């Protein structure tokens, strides 16, 4: 009993000690919470005195509660701002110098001038970049009266040089902080992101490309920003993910609306989203939810960029209503819809082709040329020993000429004058085509064509009084007819002329004749009547009035048409035709350009490009890279390739060299940077055109970012193992020394990026670190 009493006393003493340790504040809080807590009685209803107490306390809380407001929280990344300011300082420094036309400013300046005047032009790349330059010119009051005639011509006071170069310079400056943000998303380490941004900042080729009216900096900025937004979308949920993906899709649409090489960045973004969807397969159990998740992402990635692309061309076509020097690339209908040019010739001409019509027949697909003949004949024998018909040559000629005129004639009628009412030609009618100047009929027979022996020769028939009879009947097959009774109309009817005797169609072969044919293009009769090169349309059309041959010739040479109304095409008609012409257009870049280079030479910076040379000194602008960064980047691609192979093999053998987080980061960098580099680089090996170093820049920026990551990864490997941890500090020291050399090389070669320093011959020789670099030296007397 005594023991039990003693035990109770101990417990009581212990409890009193614990209570004494509570602070007065805790005790007060405990009492208040017990008072405010709602006790339940009987059926669970609150007691009356407690309800009244709650009402009083609630009323007091409302009186003491502060007034709610809306707050904005702004976070400023000081590193981002610092990088942007440094980039702006280097890119905008003396932007108006040199005050001369530099490299491709010759072309883009012409496009800005044509935009200013509303004159249509044709270019193989989309127009967004050129439109941005035009907007900068308009903002600065450019009137379009300067003639961009040749590289090196001085600008006049009427050209706002600084404003026209401002957009590329700002885009080139934004590249630096955007790469910083992109690397933060990929690597998460700020040191790596700062290193990548610094390498872009101190890269001479990006400096030079950003300071002039050139489009690469605009394209690369849109591409990297689009990728950054896509990556942010994949790491967010709900509404934030949708917003980031929409912004990224818009930016990617802008990217390939500047240059078609931006499509490679777009493909990379699609791959990254596809990879994200592949990972969701194992996480989302509902098939419907997975399908909808994939659907909205790919709808955004397809619809928004496509809408941007179409909108850019809609603005382009509306800004250029007038005919210009590039009209001949487009079809007759397109040209006729423009103000002036072909429209001034075709307006008011007869619509329906009739017996006695004088017409020019234009090849409707691909290369622009007109059915043509002249008094010269095919040689008796060709170079390969084959014989010819020795008839009058028929070709396709790429220029307007009086010998392009033909007269449509019904075989049973001898008069060539147009009757009243005109005898209209319809689908399926058989006609003869008489050459306007020589009056000889278009003919074909069983003789091999001069350059395409698998097809029949086409000629104008000369009666040599031999056994070869004329075969000069052609059936009119209107391809885009609305009915079997459709009339043959000028401009809008696409016709196939089928040779009645052989069943072959008149076709442009695409091959050039030898010197005896004046290097004009071959026309043949081909059994493949559905071939797209067998389509023709009437471009110019007038009625024959005179029976006398000499009088007809005089009509053909001197007649002019009276302008009336302009034919109209819808936006979609123009848009689709322009897309087709841009795809099929062969670029006219000079073959064997002295500063051209091959893709295999780019990783080692074998060639530079001379952008400009001062007329009175050795000051010059070259597109040349920072050799220290350039070679380190090439090595980093090799190092990453080796690491990728080693990790893959060892993982296959059940060795785990990296923890999950580091492994995930390594492969993320590979999917974005390593794949991005090769995706932008490899396609150029398959391009049959003249290439320059600036084509490598979109790939090169991925290589720089990969270089920064490889440095980060090596540092991680050294620090992760006890036996190599001591080398990590030495590695950092080596990186700092190497980065110092990057900045020294940048400073040394910046004189070739700014072009405002007169260099001596010794200066240029000291800058010629590779024998293959071609600098230009004025010999001073």
Secondary structure by P-SEA (a helix, b strand, c coil): caaaaaaaaaaaaaaaaaaaaccaaaaaaaaaaaaabbbbcccccccaaaaaaaaaaaaaaaaaccbbbbbbbbbbcaaaaaaaaaaaaaaacccccccccccaaaaaaaaaaaaaabbbbbbccccaaaaaaaaaaaaaccccccccccccccccccccccccaaaaaaaaaaaaaaaaaaaaaacccaaaaaaaaaaaaacaaaaaaaaccccaaaaaaaaaaaaaaaaaaaacccaaaaaaaaaaaaaaaaaaaacccaaaaaaaaaaaaaaaaaaaccccccaaaaaaaaaaaaaaaccaaaaaaaaaaaaaaaaccccccccccccaaaaaaccccccccccccccccccbbbbbbccccccccccccccccccccccccccccccbbbbbbcccccccbbbbbcccccccccccccccccccbbbbbcccccccccccccccccccccbbbbbcccccccccccccbbbbbbcccccccccccccccbbbbbccccccccccccccccccccccbbbbbccccccccccccccbbbbbccccaaaaaaaaabbbbbbcbbbbbcaaaaaaaaaaaaaacccccccccccccccccccccccccccccccccccccccccaaaaaaaaaaaaaaaaaaaaaaaaaaaaccccccaaaaaaaaaaaacaaaaaaaacccccccccccccccaaaaaaaaaaaaaaaaaaaaaaaaaccccccaaaaaaaaaaaaaaaaaaaaaaacccccccccccaaaaaaacccccbbbbbcccc
